[in-house]
Amino acid sequence: MKYKLLFFILLFLLSEHLFTQISTSLPPSQKLSLLRQACDENLTQNILSWWSSKMPDEVNGGFYGRITFDNEIVPDAPKGGILNARILWTFSAAYRVTKNAAYLQLATRAKDYILRYFIDKEYGGAFYSLKSNGDLLDTRKHTYTQAFFIYGLSEYSSATGDRESLEAAKEIFEILENKVLDKEKNGYFEAFSRNWLRIRDRMIGEKTPYDEKSMNTSLHILEAYASLYRIWPDAYMKERLRNMVDIFLNKIIDKKTGHLILFFDRDWNGTSQVDSYGHDIESSWLLYEAAHLLDDSELLQRVKEITVRIVDAAAEGLQPDGSMATERDRSTGHITVNRSWWEQAETVVGYLNAYQLTAREKYLDNAIRAWNYINRYFVDRINGGWYSSVTPEGTPRGDRAGHWICPYHNGRMCLEVIERITR
């Protein structure tokens, strides 16, 4: 009884330490130090520990496809390609930064499963989803999904020096350039059959029959190409990354508002009336990161100015409690105020990046307030991990893991904070 009481006292003290709010009245150096410490602890003692203990599928291999809000594993849930690629990226990046061998073991588990089951050895590329036992389920080739496999495989190679994963990432890159690129109008089409015949499925929220390209897919191609270029600085790879930066500068960023245009017809005419605040803030730092790799000072200065403009546009979605609303429909004025875990995580990184570019403390304070909101409402203090969604009143809901729900946004937020503040 005595030891049980001591255990719960220690657990309480640890919980109180992990979930302390950071005051914006502190000096910037202290705010940065506390933010780094909080993200380091949340990453290792909460996010990765939850995913490490909950997700490995010891029966069928790889990782489970779904965990419910009540922390119940659904063993026969399909295994999504996006989820598995993001798990690969997260544990690979975590190993690269922390050198914790346990993360390497899970990253290798993800890599081995992906190469064995998700990569299509007949037609190339990666499948959209598998049955829980690894049999094929949805064999469509979704460009968004392919981008995440490049992202995860290249990060694993970066963390370990592994050639097999690098070659797999390069093969998917070459397929995107040969099969998916719109060679007449630029940009990348969205969906294909298993054997790479173009189809017109609405897979990531396309609203009209004219939608042929999307900001969301383009954004993740941008980050995937940047990740691959870091470890494979090939001249052609550099040219294709530069092309993605140019697409954002000249097509996707609305020059009047600073927001991103979400959907386009083939000729790059916008077909959307929605401003997505989370994608705005996420794109701001990913665009700057990509441009920074290209070693072009004039381009980087231009991107820096646009980055700050996007960040300021995204501030329309900031709420008094520090959180970021989801989106606004310009045609009706309606604002969707439910909070998703990924938008809040990207808000921290986006504003920290803006602070580092400008030294304007208001951006650092926005990052701190967003972290405090996450800490208060998204972190599960009892079971570990994060909730995936929170109502405006602060009530958590939604699955804990699934096709779209992963450790990538919040894990990456923590890793970005650790690396940026350490540097």
DRENDO-1510 file (C-alpha; in Angstrom, 1 decimal, always signed):
<recs>
REC; n; res; u; v; w
REC; 1; MET; +0.0; +0.0; +0.0 .
REC; 2; LYS; +2.8; +2.3; +0.9 .
REC; 3; TYR; +4.6; +1.8; -2.4 .
REC; 4; LYS; +1.3; +2.2; -4.4 .
REC; 5; LEU; +0.8; +5.6; -2.7 .
REC; 6; LEU; +4.3; +6.6; -3.5 .
REC; 7; PHE; +3.8; +5.6; -7.1 .
REC; 8; PHE; +0.7; +7.7; -7.5 .
REC; 9; ILE; +2.4; +10.7; -5.8 .
REC; 10; LEU; +5.3; +10.5; -8.3 .
REC; 11; LEU; +2.8; +10.1; -11.2 .
REC; 12; PHE; +1.0; +13.2; -10.0 .
REC; 13; LEU; +4.1; +15.2; -9.7 .
REC; 14; LEU; +5.3; +14.1; -13.2 .
REC; 15; SER; +1.9; +15.0; -14.6 .
REC; 16; GLU; +2.0; +18.4; -13.1 .
REC; 17; HIS; +5.5; +18.9; -14.5 .
REC; 18; LEU; +4.6; +17.8; -18.0 .
REC; 19; PHE; +1.5; +20.0; -18.2 .
REC; 20; THR; +2.7; +23.3; -16.8 .
REC; 21; GLN; +1.7; +26.3; -18.8 .
REC; 22; ILE; +4.4; +28.7; -20.1 .
REC; 23; SER; +3.9; +32.4; -19.4 .
REC; 24; THR; +4.2; +34.8; -22.3 .
REC; 25; SER; +5.5; +37.5; -19.9 .
REC; 26; LEU; +8.8; +35.7; -19.5 .
REC; 27; PRO; +11.9; +36.8; -21.5 .
REC; 28; PRO; +12.1; +35.2; -25.0 .
REC; 29; SER; +15.2; +33.1; -24.0 .
REC; 30; GLN; +13.3; +31.6; -21.1 .
REC; 31; LYS; +10.1; +31.0; -23.2 .
REC; 32; LEU; +12.2; +29.2; -25.8 .
REC; 33; SER; +14.0; +27.1; -23.2 .
REC; 34; LEU; +10.7; +26.1; -21.5 .
REC; 35; LEU; +9.0; +25.3; -24.8 .
REC; 36; ARG; +11.9; +23.1; -25.8 .
REC; 37; GLN; +11.9; +21.3; -22.5 .
REC; 38; ALA; +8.1; +20.8; -22.7 .
REC; 39; CYS; +8.2; +19.4; -26.2 .
REC; 40; ASP; +11.1; +17.1; -25.5 .
REC; 41; GLU; +9.3; +15.6; -22.5 .
REC; 42; ASN; +6.0; +15.4; -24.4 .
REC; 43; LEU; +7.6; +13.7; -27.3 .
REC; 44; THR; +9.5; +11.0; -25.4 .
REC; 45; GLN; +7.2; +10.5; -22.3 .
REC; 46; ASN; +3.8; +10.9; -24.0 .
REC; 47; ILE; +3.6; +10.8; -27.8 .
REC; 48; LEU; +6.2; +8.2; -28.8 .
REC; 49; SER; +5.6; +6.1; -25.7 .
REC; 50; TRP; +1.9; +5.8; -26.4 .
REC; 51; TRP; +2.4; +4.9; -30.1 .
REC; 52; SER; +5.2; +2.5; -29.2 .
REC; 53; SER; +3.1; +0.6; -26.7 .
REC; 54; LYS; -0.2; +0.7; -28.5 .
REC; 55; MET; +0.3; +0.4; -32.2 .
REC; 56; PRO; +2.6; -2.6; -33.0 .
REC; 57; ASP; +0.6; -5.5; -34.4 .
REC; 58; GLU; +2.3; -8.6; -33.0 .
REC; 59; VAL; -0.1; -10.9; -34.8 .
REC; 60; ASN; +0.0; -9.7; -38.4 .
REC; 61; GLY; +3.1; -7.5; -38.3 .
REC; 62; GLY; +3.5; -3.8; -38.8 .
REC; 63; PHE; +1.0; -1.6; -37.0 .
REC; 64; TYR; -2.7; -1.7; -36.2 .
REC; 65; GLY; -5.0; +0.4; -38.4 .
REC; 66; ARG; -7.2; +2.0; -35.8 .
REC; 67; ILE; -7.5; +2.7; -32.1 .
REC; 68; THR; -10.9; +4.2; -30.9 .
REC; 69; PHE; -11.5; +7.1; -28.6 .
REC; 70; ASP; -11.7; +4.7; -25.7 .
REC; 71; ASN; -8.2; +3.4; -26.4 .
REC; 72; GLU; -9.5; +0.1; -27.8 .
REC; 73; ILE; -7.5; -1.5; -30.6 .
REC; 74; VAL; -9.5; -2.6; -33.6 .
REC; 75; PRO; -7.4; -5.5; -34.7 .
REC; 76; ASP; -9.2; -6.1; -38.0 .
REC; 77; ALA; -9.1; -2.5; -39.1 .
REC; 78; PRO; -7.5; -1.9; -42.5 .
REC; 79; LYS; -3.9; -0.6; -42.6 .
REC; 80; GLY; -3.7; +2.7; -44.3 .
REC; 81; GLY; -0.7; +3.7; -46.4 .
REC; 82; ILE; -0.7; +7.2; -45.1 .
REC; 83; LEU; -0.7; +6.1; -41.5 .
REC; 84; ASN; +2.2; +3.6; -42.0 .
REC; 85; ALA; +4.3; +6.1; -44.0 .
REC; 86; ARG; +3.8; +8.7; -41.3 .
REC; 87; ILE; +4.7; +6.2; -38.6 .
REC; 88; LEU; +7.9; +5.4; -40.5 .
REC; 89; TRP; +8.7; +9.1; -40.8 .
REC; 90; THR; +8.1; +9.8; -37.1 .
REC; 91; PHE; +10.2; +7.1; -35.6 .
REC; 92; SER; +13.0; +7.6; -38.2 .
REC; 93; ALA; +13.2; +11.3; -37.4 .
REC; 94; ALA; +12.9; +10.6; -33.7 .
REC; 95; TYR; +15.9; +8.2; -33.9 .
REC; 96; ARG; +17.9; +10.7; -36.0 .
REC; 97; VAL; +17.4; +13.4; -33.4 .
REC; 98; THR; +17.5; +11.5; -30.1 .
REC; 99; LYS; +19.6; +8.4; -31.1 .
REC; 100; ASN; +17.3; +6.3; -29.0 .
REC; 101; ALA; +17.6; +2.7; -30.3 .
REC; 102; ALA; +14.0; +1.9; -29.4 .
REC; 103; TYR; +12.9; +4.4; -32.0 .
REC; 104; LEU; +15.2; +2.8; -34.6 .
REC; 105; GLN; +13.7; -0.6; -33.9 .
REC; 106; LEU; +10.1; +0.7; -34.6 .
REC; 107; ALA; +11.3; +2.7; -37.6 .
REC; 108; THR; +12.9; -0.4; -39.1 .
REC; 109; ARG; +9.7; -2.4; -38.3 .
REC; 110; ALA; +7.7; +0.2; -40.3 .
REC; 111; LYS; +10.3; +0.2; -43.2 .
REC; 112; ASP; +10.4; -3.6; -43.5 .
REC; 113; TYR; +6.6; -3.9; -43.5 .
REC; 114; ILE; +6.2; -1.1; -46.0 .
REC; 115; LEU; +8.7; -2.6; -48.4 .
REC; 116; ARG; +7.2; -6.1; -48.1 .
REC; 117; TYR; +3.5; -5.2; -48.3 .
REC; 118; PHE; +2.8; -1.7; -49.4 .
REC; 119; ILE; +5.2; -1.3; -52.3 .
REC; 120; ASP; +3.7; -2.6; -55.6 .
REC; 121; LYS; +6.4; -4.8; -57.0 .
REC; 122; GLU; +4.5; -5.2; -60.3 .
REC; 123; TYR; +3.5; -1.6; -61.2 .
REC; 124; GLY; +5.6; +0.4; -58.8 .
REC; 125; GLY; +4.4; +2.9; -56.2 .
REC; 126; ALA; +2.5; +2.2; -53.0 .
REC; 127; PHE; -1.0; +0.9; -52.3 .
REC; 128; TYR; -3.6; +3.1; -50.6 .
REC; 129; SER; -4.5; +0.5; -48.0 .
REC; 130; LEU; -4.2; -3.2; -47.0 .
REC; 131; LYS; -6.4; -5.6; -45.0 .
REC; 132; SER; -5.3; -6.2; -41.4 .
REC; 133; ASN; -3.4; -9.4; -42.5 .
REC; 134; GLY; -1.5; -7.6; -45.2 .
REC; 135; ASP; -3.6; -8.7; -48.2 .
REC; 136; LEU; -4.5; -6.0; -50.8 .
REC; 137; LEU; -7.5; -3.9; -50.1 .
REC; 138; ASP; -7.4; -0.6; -52.0 .
REC; 139; THR; -4.9; -0.7; -54.8 .
REC; 140; ARG; -5.4; +2.8; -56.1 .
REC; 141; LYS; -2.3; +5.0; -56.4 .
REC; 142; HIS; -3.0; +8.2; -54.7 .
REC; 143; THR; -0.4; +10.9; -55.3 .
REC; 144; TYR; -0.8; +12.3; -51.8 .
REC; 145; THR; -0.1; +8.8; -50.4 .
REC; 146; GLN; +3.0; +8.4; -52.7 .
REC; 147; ALA; +4.4; +11.6; -51.4 .
REC; 148; PHE; +4.3; +10.3; -47.8 .
REC; 149; PHE; +6.1; +7.1; -48.8 .
REC; 150; ILE; +8.9; +9.2; -50.3 .
REC; 151; TYR; +8.9; +11.3; -47.1 .
REC; 152; GLY; +9.1; +8.4; -44.7 .
REC; 153; LEU; +11.5; +6.3; -46.7 .
REC; 154; SER; +13.9; +9.2; -47.3 .
REC; 155; GLU; +13.8; +10.1; -43.6 .
REC; 156; TYR; +14.7; +6.5; -42.7 .
REC; 157; SER; +17.6; +6.6; -45.1 .
REC; 158; SER; +18.7; +10.0; -43.6 .
REC; 159; ALA; +18.6; +8.6; -40.1 .
REC; 160; THR; +20.3; +5.3; -40.8 .
REC; 161; GLY; +22.2; +5.5; -44.1 .
REC; 162; ASP; +20.0; +2.7; -45.4 .
REC; 163; ARG; +20.3; +2.4; -49.2 .
REC; 164; GLU; +17.3; +0.1; -49.7 .
REC; 165; SER; +14.9; +2.8; -48.4 .
REC; 166; LEU; +16.6; +5.5; -50.5 .
REC; 167; GLU; +16.3; +3.5; -53.7 .
REC; 168; ALA; +12.6; +2.9; -52.9 .
REC; 169; ALA; +12.0; +6.6; -52.4 .
REC; 170; LYS; +13.8; +7.4; -55.6 .
REC; 171; GLU; +11.7; +4.9; -57.5 .
REC; 172; ILE; +8.5; +6.5; -56.4 .
REC; 173; PHE; +9.8; +10.0; -57.2 .
REC; 174; GLU; +10.6; +8.8; -60.7 .
REC; 175; ILE; +7.1; +7.4; -61.1 .
REC; 176; LEU; +5.6; +10.8; -60.0 .
REC; 177; GLU; +7.7; +12.5; -62.6 .
REC; 178; ASN; +6.9; +10.0; -65.4 .
REC; 179; LYS; +3.3; +9.1; -64.7 .
REC; 180; VAL; +1.7; +11.8; -62.5 .
REC; 181; LEU; +3.2; +15.1; -63.6 .
REC; 182; ASP; +1.1; +17.2; -65.9 .
REC; 183; LYS; +3.7; +17.8; -68.5 .
REC; 184; GLU; +1.6; +20.5; -70.3 .
REC; 185; LYS; +0.2; +22.6; -67.4 .
REC; 186; ASN; +2.6; +21.6; -64.6 .
REC; 187; GLY; +1.6; +20.3; -61.2 .
REC; 188; TYR; +0.6; +16.7; -60.3 .
REC; 189; PHE; -2.7; +14.9; -60.9 .
REC; 190; GLU; -4.4; +13.3; -57.9 .
REC; 191; ALA; -5.5; +9.7; -58.4 .
REC; 192; PHE; -4.6; +6.6; -60.5 .
REC; 193; SER; -5.4; +3.0; -60.9 .
REC; 194; ARG; -3.0; +0.3; -59.8 .
REC; 195; ASN; -1.4; +0.3; -63.2 .
REC; 196; TRP; -1.2; +4.1; -63.3 .
REC; 197; LEU; -4.2; +4.9; -65.5 .
REC; 198; ARG; -5.6; +8.2; -64.4 .
REC; 199; ILE; -8.9; +8.2; -62.6 .
REC; 200; ARG; -11.1; +11.0; -61.2 .
REC; 201; ASP; -11.8; +9.8; -57.6 .
REC; 202; ARG; -12.3; +12.5; -55.0 .
REC; 203; MET; -9.9; +11.3; -52.3 .
REC; 204; ILE; -9.0; +14.4; -50.3 .
REC; 205; GLY; -12.0; +16.6; -50.3 .
REC; 206; GLU; -12.4; +17.8; -53.9 .
REC; 207; LYS; -15.7; +19.6; -54.2 .
REC; 208; THR; -16.4; +20.0; -57.9 .
REC; 209; PRO; -15.9; +17.8; -61.0 .
REC; 210; TYR; -13.4; +20.4; -62.3 .
REC; 211; ASP; -10.9; +19.8; -59.4 .
REC; 212; GLU; -7.8; +18.2; -60.9 .
REC; 213; LYS; -5.0; +19.5; -58.6 .
REC; 214; SER; -4.9; +20.4; -55.0 .
REC; 215; MET; -2.9; +22.5; -52.6 .
REC; 216; ASN; -2.8; +19.6; -50.1 .
REC; 217; THR; -1.2; +17.1; -52.4 .
REC; 218; SER; +1.2; +19.7; -53.7 .
REC; 219; LEU; +2.3; +20.6; -50.2 .
REC; 220; HIS; +3.2; +17.1; -49.3 .
REC; 221; ILE; +5.0; +16.6; -52.6 .
REC; 222; LEU; +7.0; +19.7; -51.6 .
REC; 223; GLU; +8.0; +18.3; -48.2 .
REC; 224; ALA; +8.7; +14.9; -49.7 .
REC; 225; TYR; +10.9; +16.3; -52.4 .
REC; 226; ALA; +12.8; +18.5; -49.9 .
REC; 227; SER; +13.4; +15.4; -47.7 .
REC; 228; LEU; +14.7; +13.4; -50.6 .
REC; 229; TYR; +16.9; +16.2; -51.9 .
REC; 230; ARG; +18.6; +16.4; -48.5 .
REC; 231; ILE; +20.1; +12.9; -48.9 .
REC; 232; TRP; +20.1; +12.8; -52.7 .
REC; 233; PRO; +21.3; +16.2; -54.0 .
REC; 234; ASP; +20.9; +15.3; -57.6 .
REC; 235; ALA; +20.7; +18.2; -60.1 .
REC; 236; TYR; +17.4; +16.9; -61.5 .
REC; 237; MET; +16.0; +16.4; -58.0 .
REC; 238; LYS; +17.0; +20.0; -57.2 .
REC; 239; GLU; +15.2; +21.3; -60.3 .
REC; 240; ARG; +12.0; +19.4; -59.4 .
REC; 241; LEU; +12.1; +20.8; -55.9 .
REC; 242; ARG; +12.6; +24.3; -57.3 .
REC; 243; ASN; +9.6; +23.7; -59.5 .
REC; 244; MET; +7.4; +22.9; -56.5 .
REC; 245; VAL; +8.5; +26.1; -54.7 .
REC; 246; ASP; +7.6; +28.0; -57.9 .
REC; 247; ILE; +4.2; +26.3; -58.1 .
REC; 248; PHE; +3.4; +27.6; -54.6 .
REC; 249; LEU; +4.7; +31.1; -55.3 .
REC; 250; ASN; +3.0; +31.5; -58.6 .
REC; 251; LYS; -0.1; +29.3; -58.5 .
REC; 252; ILE; -1.2; +28.2; -55.0 .
REC; 253; ILE; -0.7; +31.3; -52.8 .
REC; 254; ASP; -3.4; +33.9; -53.3 .
REC; 255; LYS; -1.6; +37.1; -54.1 .
REC; 256; LYS; -4.5; +39.2; -52.8 .
REC; 257; THR; -5.1; +37.5; -49.4 .
REC; 258; GLY; -2.0; +35.5; -48.6 .
REC; 259; HIS; -4.1; +32.4; -48.0 .
REC; 260; LEU; -3.6; +29.2; -50.0 .
REC; 261; ILE; -6.0; +28.3; -52.7 .
REC; 262; LEU; -7.2; +24.7; -52.0 .
REC; 263; PHE; -8.3; +23.2; -55.3 .
REC; 264; PHE; -7.7; +23.9; -59.0 .
REC; 265; ASP; -8.8; +22.9; -62.5 .
REC; 266; ARG; -6.1; +21.7; -64.8 .
REC; 267; ASP; -5.3; +25.3; -65.9 .
REC; 268; TRP; -4.8; +26.4; -62.3 .
REC; 269; ASN; -8.0; +28.3; -62.0 .
REC; 270; GLY; -9.0; +28.2; -58.3 .
REC; 271; THR; -12.2; +26.2; -57.6 .
REC; 272; SER; -12.4; +26.6; -53.9 .
REC; 273; GLN; -14.0; +29.3; -51.6 .
REC; 274; VAL; -12.4; +28.0; -48.4 .
REC; 275; ASP; -9.5; +29.3; -46.4 .
REC; 276; SER; -7.8; +26.5; -44.4 .
REC; 277; TYR; -5.9; +28.1; -41.5 .
REC; 278; GLY; -4.0; +24.9; -40.6 .
REC; 279; HIS; -2.7; +24.4; -44.1 .
REC; 280; ASP; -1.8; +28.1; -44.3 .
REC; 281; ILE; +0.4; +27.9; -41.2 .
REC; 282; GLU; +1.8; +24.5; -42.1 .
REC; 283; SER; +2.8; +25.6; -45.6 .
REC; 284; SER; +4.5; +28.8; -44.4 .
REC; 285; TRP; +7.4; +26.9; -42.7 .
REC; 286; LEU; +7.5; +24.0; -45.1 .
REC; 287; LEU; +7.9; +26.4; -48.1 .
REC; 288; TYR; +10.7; +28.3; -46.4 .
REC; 289; GLU; +12.4; +25.0; -45.4 .
REC; 290; ALA; +12.3; +23.9; -49.1 .
REC; 291; ALA; +13.6; +27.2; -50.4 .
REC; 292; HIS; +16.4; +27.2; -47.9 .
REC; 293; LEU; +17.8; +24.0; -49.4 .
REC; 294; LEU; +18.1; +25.5; -52.9 .
REC; 295; ASP; +21.0; +27.8; -52.1 .
REC; 296; ASP; +19.4; +30.8; -53.9 .
REC; 297; SER; +19.6; +34.0; -51.7 .
REC; 298; GLU; +17.2; +36.0; -54.0 .
REC; 299; LEU; +14.6; +33.2; -53.9 .
REC; 300; LEU; +15.0; +32.7; -50.2 .
REC; 301; GLN; +14.4; +36.4; -49.5 .
REC; 302; ARG; +11.2; +36.3; -51.6 .
REC; 303; VAL; +10.0; +33.2; -49.8 .
REC; 304; LYS; +10.8; +34.8; -46.4 .
REC; 305; GLU; +8.6; +37.8; -47.2 .
REC; 306; ILE; +5.8; +35.5; -48.4 .
REC; 307; THR; +6.2; +33.2; -45.4 .
REC; 308; VAL; +5.4; +36.1; -43.1 .
REC; 309; ARG; +2.5; +37.1; -45.2 .
REC; 310; ILE; +1.0; +33.6; -45.1 .
REC; 311; VAL; +1.5; +33.6; -41.3 .
REC; 312; ASP; -0.3; +36.9; -40.9 .
REC; 313; ALA; -3.2; +35.6; -43.1 .
REC; 314; ALA; -3.5; +32.5; -41.0 .
REC; 315; ALA; -3.9; +34.7; -37.9 .
REC; 316; GLU; -7.5; +35.2; -39.0 .
REC; 317; GLY; -8.1; +31.7; -37.5 .
REC; 318; LEU; -6.4; +32.3; -34.2 .
REC; 319; GLN; -8.9; +32.1; -31.3 .
REC; 320; PRO; -8.6; +34.0; -27.9 .
REC; 321; ASP; -7.7; +30.8; -26.2 .
REC; 322; GLY; -4.6; +30.4; -28.4 .
REC; 323; SER; -5.9; +27.7; -30.6 .
REC; 324; MET; -6.3; +27.7; -34.4 .
REC; 325; ALA; -9.8; +27.3; -36.0 .
REC; 326; THR; -10.1; +24.9; -38.9 .
REC; 327; GLU; -11.3; +26.9; -41.8 .
REC; 328; ARG; -13.6; +29.7; -43.2 .
REC; 329; ASP; -15.9; +29.4; -46.1 .
REC; 330; ARG; -15.6; +32.8; -47.9 .
REC; 331; SER; -18.9; +32.3; -49.7 .
REC; 332; THR; -20.9; +32.1; -46.5 .
REC; 333; GLY; -18.6; +33.6; -43.9 .
REC; 334; HIS; -19.0; +30.4; -41.8 .
REC; 335; ILE; -16.0; +29.5; -39.6 .
REC; 336; THR; -15.4; +25.9; -38.6 .
REC; 337; VAL; -14.1; +26.2; -35.1 .
REC; 338; ASN; -13.6; +22.6; -34.1 .
REC; 339; ARG; -9.9; +22.0; -33.3 .
REC; 340; SER; -7.9; +19.2; -34.8 .
REC; 341; TRP; -4.6; +18.0; -33.3 .
REC; 342; TRP; -2.6; +18.6; -36.5 .
REC; 343; GLU; -3.7; +22.2; -36.9 .
REC; 344; GLN; -2.6; +23.1; -33.4 .
REC; 345; ALA; +0.8; +21.4; -33.8 .
REC; 346; GLU; +1.5; +23.2; -37.1 .
REC; 347; THR; +0.5; +26.5; -35.4 .
REC; 348; VAL; +3.4; +26.0; -32.9 .
REC; 349; VAL; +5.9; +25.4; -35.7 .
REC; 350; GLY; +4.6; +28.0; -38.1 .
REC; 351; TYR; +4.8; +30.8; -35.5 .
REC; 352; LEU; +8.1; +29.6; -34.1 .
REC; 353; ASN; +9.5; +29.8; -37.6 .
REC; 354; ALA; +8.1; +33.3; -38.1 .
REC; 355; TYR; +9.7; +34.4; -34.9 .
REC; 356; GLN; +13.1; +33.0; -36.0 .
REC; 357; LEU; +12.8; +34.8; -39.3 .
REC; 358; THR; +11.7; +38.2; -37.9 .
REC; 359; ALA; +12.6; +38.3; -34.2 .
REC; 360; ARG; +9.0; +39.7; -33.6 .
REC; 361; GLU; +8.0; +38.4; -30.2 .
REC; 362; LYS; +4.3; +38.4; -31.0 .
REC; 363; TYR; +5.0; +35.3; -33.2 .
REC; 364; LEU; +6.8; +33.5; -30.4 .
REC; 365; ASP; +3.9; +34.3; -28.1 .
REC; 366; ASN; +1.4; +32.8; -30.6 .
REC; 367; ALA; +3.5; +29.7; -30.6 .
REC; 368; ILE; +3.5; +29.6; -26.8 .
REC; 369; ARG; -0.2; +30.1; -26.5 .
REC; 370; ALA; -0.9; +27.4; -29.1 .
REC; 371; TRP; +1.4; +25.0; -27.0 .
REC; 372; ASN; -0.5; +25.9; -23.8 .
REC; 373; TYR; -3.8; +25.2; -25.5 .
REC; 374; ILE; -2.5; +21.8; -26.7 .
REC; 375; ASN; -1.1; +21.1; -23.3 .
REC; 376; ARG; -4.4; +21.8; -21.6 .
REC; 377; TYR; -6.9; +20.2; -24.0 .
REC; 378; PHE; -5.2; +17.7; -26.4 .
REC; 379; VAL; -2.7; +15.8; -24.2 .
REC; 380; ASP; -4.3; +12.8; -22.5 .
REC; 381; ARG; -3.0; +12.9; -19.0 .
REC; 382; ILE; -4.5; +9.6; -18.0 .
REC; 383; ASN; -3.8; +7.2; -20.9 .
REC; 384; GLY; -1.1; +9.1; -22.8 .
REC; 385; GLY; -1.0; +10.3; -26.3 .
REC; 386; TRP; -3.1; +13.1; -27.8 .
REC; 387; TYR; -6.7; +13.4; -28.6 .
REC; 388; SER; -7.3; +13.9; -32.3 .
REC; 389; SER; -10.1; +16.5; -32.0 .
REC; 390; VAL; -11.5; +18.9; -29.4 .
REC; 391; THR; -14.8; +20.8; -29.5 .
REC; 392; PRO; -14.8; +24.6; -28.9 .
REC; 393; GLU; -15.8; +23.9; -25.4 .
REC; 394; GLY; -12.7; +21.7; -24.8 .
REC; 395; THR; -14.4; +18.3; -25.0 .
REC; 396; PRO; -12.1; +15.7; -26.7 .
REC; 397; ARG; -13.5; +13.3; -29.3 .
REC; 398; GLY; -12.6; +11.1; -32.2 .
REC; 399; ASP; -10.4; +8.1; -32.8 .
REC; 400; ARG; -6.9; +8.0; -31.2 .
REC; 401; ALA; -5.3; +6.5; -34.3 .
REC; 402; GLY; -6.5; +5.7; -37.8 .
REC; 403; HIS; -5.9; +6.2; -41.5 .
REC; 404; TRP; -5.4; +10.0; -41.1 .
REC; 405; ILE; -4.6; +10.1; -37.4 .
REC; 406; CYS; -0.9; +9.6; -36.7 .
REC; 407; PRO; +2.1; +10.7; -34.7 .
REC; 408; TYR; +3.5; +12.8; -37.5 .
REC; 409; HIS; +2.1; +16.3; -36.9 .
REC; 410; ASN; +2.6; +16.4; -33.2 .
REC; 411; GLY; +5.8; +14.3; -33.2 .
REC; 412; ARG; +7.2; +16.6; -35.9 .
REC; 413; MET; +6.2; +19.7; -33.9 .
REC; 414; CYS; +8.2; +18.5; -31.0 .
REC; 415; LEU; +11.2; +17.5; -33.1 .
REC; 416; GLU; +11.1; +20.9; -34.9 .
REC; 417; VAL; +11.0; +22.8; -31.6 .
REC; 418; ILE; +13.9; +20.7; -30.2 .
REC; 419; GLU; +16.1; +21.1; -33.2 .
REC; 420; ARG; +15.3; +24.8; -33.9 .
REC; 421; ILE; +15.8; +25.9; -30.3 .
REC; 422; THR; +18.9; +23.8; -29.8 .
REC; 423; ARG; +20.5; +25.3; -32.9 .
</recs>
